[in-house]
Amino acid sequence: MKSLPVACALAALAVVSVPAQARQSGLDEVVVTGARMTDYDPVKTPFVTLGKRADNLITTVRVVCDTRDLSQRKQELKATLRNMIKAAPGAGIELGLEGEEVIGRFDDTMLDAVIHPDGKPDTSVALLVVKTRVAPADTFDAATGRIKAFAEKTAKAGRTEILPTENWNLTLIGPQRYRGEVLALVAEDARKVAGTFGSDYAVAAEGLQLPLSWYQSGPLELALYVPYKLTVTPRPK
């Protein structure tokens, strides 16, 4: 891997690997506790990180109905899904579709598409992502409480139930847009290191072409970084 001088650190900004949808808009919502997330390692994780509060807290909910008649079962599921769509804004909730990394939007044009047979006989299920915006003063309990209250209070048709999985994840909207801020912090730290050692030494950073990584630094907080290595070497005579 080629070493990059400190003066050229920000030139590495151009190279980044992101999902295809994120490359199109730059502001797709990515599940950051599932995608490219790493565990904090005091030996391998760079000291320089950018702290960010997550944009949303999310979980998957199972909207289940076991009414015996298939036609009636689907009607009850659709009615409950419509109730969820209607109640969501007032509850501080948004609804989305599951994806590997990027959260898609859900609306009432997708009702038939999300309903599938469940594992039990005469049972159908719809899987949705339920998310709530993480406010500056939010606690984990407050954010999860909004989702639980939404699932409990939304009107259910017939034998339908709304069952949160309680597998909580965090999302960031367009995480790649923070790359410049991270590299600026790296460059600032490198300049300080260079100043400490004096003019007889040069500082170089390796790995600045790598995509952003992150780890969860708190219940609703993330630390973003580039997995670079900083080295100090004597200047050639």
C-alpha positions in Angstrom: 0.0 0.0 0.0 1.4 3.3 -1.0 2.3 5.9 1.6 0.7 9.3 1.3 2.5 12.5 2.5 0.5 14.6 5.0 0.3 17.5 2.5 -1.6 15.2 0.1 -3.9 13.6 2.6 -7.1 15.2 1.4 -6.5 14.1 -2.2 -7.5 10.6 -1.1 -11.1 11.9 -0.8 -12.0 10.7 -4.3 -11.8 7.0 -3.6 -14.6 5.4 -1.6 -16.7 2.2 -1.9 -20.4 2.6 -1.2 -23.6 0.7 -2.1 -24.8 1.3 -5.6 -27.9 3.3 -4.4 -25.7 5.5 -2.2 -23.5 6.3 -5.3 -26.6 7.5 -7.1 -28.0 10.0 -4.5 -25.3 10.2 -1.9 -27.9 10.5 0.8 -29.3 7.0 1.2 -30.0 5.8 4.7 -27.6 3.0 5.6 -27.9 0.6 8.5 -24.5 1.4 10.0 -24.6 -1.2 12.8 -24.8 -3.9 10.2 -22.8 -2.5 7.3 -19.0 -2.2 7.5 -19.3 -1.9 11.3 -16.2 -3.0 13.3 -15.6 -3.7 16.9 -13.4 -1.2 18.8 -9.9 -2.5 19.0 -7.4 -0.2 21.0 -4.5 -1.7 19.0 -5.9 -1.6 15.5 -8.5 1.2 15.6 -7.1 4.7 14.7 -7.1 7.3 17.5 -8.6 9.9 15.2 -12.4 9.5 14.9 -15.4 11.7 14.1 -18.2 11.3 16.6 -21.7 11.3 15.2 -25.1 10.6 16.7 -27.2 8.2 14.6 -29.9 9.6 12.5 -32.5 6.9 13.3 -33.0 3.9 15.6 -34.7 1.1 13.8 -36.1 -2.4 14.3 -38.0 -5.0 12.2 -41.6 -5.6 13.1 -43.7 -8.6 12.1 -47.3 -7.8 11.3 -49.0 -11.2 11.6 -52.5 -12.4 11.1 -53.9 -16.0 11.5 -57.5 -15.5 10.4 -58.3 -18.9 8.7 -59.8 -17.5 5.4 -57.0 -16.2 3.2 -59.0 -13.4 1.6 -60.2 -12.1 5.0 -56.7 -12.5 6.4 -55.1 -10.3 3.7 -57.9 -7.7 4.2 -57.1 -7.5 7.9 -53.4 -7.3 7.3 -53.8 -4.5 4.7 -56.2 -2.6 7.1 -53.6 -2.8 9.9 -50.8 -1.7 7.5 -52.9 1.3 6.4 -53.5 2.1 10.1 -49.7 2.0 10.7 -49.1 4.3 7.7 -51.7 6.8 9.0 -50.5 6.7 12.7 -46.8 6.9 12.0 -46.2 10.6 11.6 -48.0 11.6 14.8 -46.1 9.0 16.7 -42.7 10.2 15.5 -42.3 7.1 13.4 -41.4 6.3 9.8 -41.9 3.0 8.0 -39.4 1.4 5.6 -38.6 -1.8 3.8 -35.8 -4.2 4.7 -32.6 -4.3 2.8 -29.0 -5.5 3.3 -27.7 -2.0 3.9 -30.0 0.7 2.5 -33.4 1.3 4.0 -36.2 1.7 1.3 -39.5 3.6 1.7 -42.8 1.9 2.4 -46.3 3.2 1.4 -49.8 2.0 0.6 -48.9 1.0 -3.0 -46.8 -1.8 -1.6 -49.3 -3.6 0.6 -49.6 -6.8 -1.5 -45.9 -7.0 -2.1 -45.0 -7.2 1.6 -47.6 -9.9 2.6 -46.2 -13.4 2.5 -47.1 -16.8 4.0 -45.7 -17.3 7.5 -44.2 -20.5 8.9 -47.5 -21.6 10.6 -50.6 -22.8 8.7 -53.3 -20.3 7.8 -50.9 -17.4 8.9 -49.6 -14.5 6.8 -47.0 -11.9 7.7 -45.6 -8.6 6.6 -42.1 -7.5 7.6 -41.5 -3.8 8.0 -38.7 -1.6 9.3 -40.0 0.8 11.9 -37.7 3.7 12.7 -37.7 6.8 14.8 -35.5 9.9 14.5 -32.8 10.2 17.2 -33.1 13.6 18.7 -30.1 15.4 20.4 -31.6 14.8 23.9 -32.8 11.3 23.2 -31.9 8.3 25.4 -31.9 4.7 24.2 -35.0 4.0 26.3 -36.9 7.1 25.0 -36.2 6.1 21.4 -37.1 2.5 21.8 -40.1 3.5 23.8 -41.6 5.4 20.9 -41.4 2.4 18.7 -42.9 0.1 21.3 -45.7 2.5 22.0 -46.5 2.8 18.3 -46.7 -1.0 17.9 -49.0 -1.2 21.0 -51.3 1.7 20.2 -51.8 1.3 16.5 -55.3 -0.1 15.7 -55.2 -3.7 14.6 -57.9 -5.2 12.3 -59.3 -8.6 13.1 -56.7 -11.1 14.4 -53.7 -9.0 13.4 -50.8 -8.4 15.7 -47.8 -6.0 15.5 -44.7 -7.7 17.0 -41.4 -5.7 17.3 -38.4 -8.0 17.1 -36.4 -5.8 19.5 -33.3 -6.3 17.4 -32.3 -2.6 17.5 -30.0 -1.0 14.9 -28.7 2.5 14.1 -28.7 4.3 10.7 -26.9 7.2 9.2 -28.1 9.1 6.1 -25.3 9.3 3.6 -22.4 8.3 5.8 -19.9 8.8 3.0 -20.6 12.6 3.1 -18.5 12.7 6.4 -15.4 11.4 4.7 -14.0 14.8 4.2 -14.4 15.7 7.9 -12.6 12.5 8.9 -9.7 13.1 6.5 -9.4 16.7 7.8 -9.1 15.4 11.3 -6.4 12.9 10.2 -4.5 15.7 8.4 -4.7 18.0 11.5 -3.4 15.2 13.7 -0.6 14.4 11.3 0.5 18.0 11.2 0.7 18.0 15.1 2.7 14.8 15.0 5.1 16.3 12.4 5.5 19.4 14.5 6.3 17.4 17.6 9.2 15.5 15.9 10.7 18.6 14.2 11.8 19.4 10.7 14.3 16.5 10.4 11.4 14.0 10.3 8.5 13.4 7.8 5.0 12.0 8.5 3.2 9.7 6.1 -0.3 8.2 6.2 -1.2 4.8 4.6 -4.7 3.6 3.9 -6.5 6.9 3.3 -7.9 5.5 0.1 -10.0 3.0 2.1 -13.7 3.5 2.7 -15.1 4.8 6.0 -15.5 2.4 8.8 -17.2 2.9 12.1 -18.0 1.4 15.5 -20.8 2.0 18.0 -19.3 4.3 20.7 -22.5 4.6 22.8 -26.2 3.5 22.8 -27.0 6.0 20.0 -23.6 7.2 19.0 -21.0 6.2 16.4 -17.4 6.9 15.8 -16.4 7.2 12.1 -12.9 6.7 10.9 -10.6 5.7 8.0 -8.4 2.7 8.9 -5.2 4.5 8.3 -1.7 4.1 9.7 0.6 7.0 10.5 4.4 6.6 10.4 7.3 9.0 11.2 10.5 8.6 9.3 13.7 10.7 9.1 13.8 13.0 6.0 16.4 12.0 3.4 19.6 13.9 3.7 
